[in-house]
Amino acid sequence: MIERNDEYYMRLALKEAEKALEEGEIPVGAVVVCEDQIVAKAHNQTERLNDATAHAEMIALTAAMNALGAKYLSECTVYVTLEPCQMCSGALYWSKVKRLVFGATDEQRGFEHIGCRVHPQTDITRGILKEESEELMKRFFLKIRK
């Protein structure tokens, strides 16, 4: 049996981020897990949908709530390849997720770096597959700056 730990689920989030990269989107991926079951996966789609709010986390949270038929995700863990922004941290706050696990930090727009927070009962784990997440971001920005 496959051991499903933070690294396992973050690798799935990285696969979502790679889809975003292939589509010309900022490469961020998210996976929502509830009781060891994946209930949602998403990647950034702001360009495709022409929607500034179509971040991976927002799409994944909405999909998870729809899949579970619940407005709160208090038994779920959200895995995301990049530290969530202010908007996404607000959505994480209101959805009351149990855990947030992210890879790379975002020193310009990340919620912790600009003084936002998630729900006080949300446990946060930082730096899971950080280097792989950072590498995708570097590839994206090198590509668009050419």
Secondary structure, 3 states (H helix, E strand, C coil): CCCCCHHHHHHHHHHHHHHHHHCCCCCCEEEEEECCEEEEEEECCHHHHCCCCCCHHHHHHHHHHHHHCCCCCCCEEEEEEECCCHHHHHHHHHHCCCEEEEEECCCCCCCCCCCCCCCCCCEEEECCCHHHHHHHHHHHHHHHCC
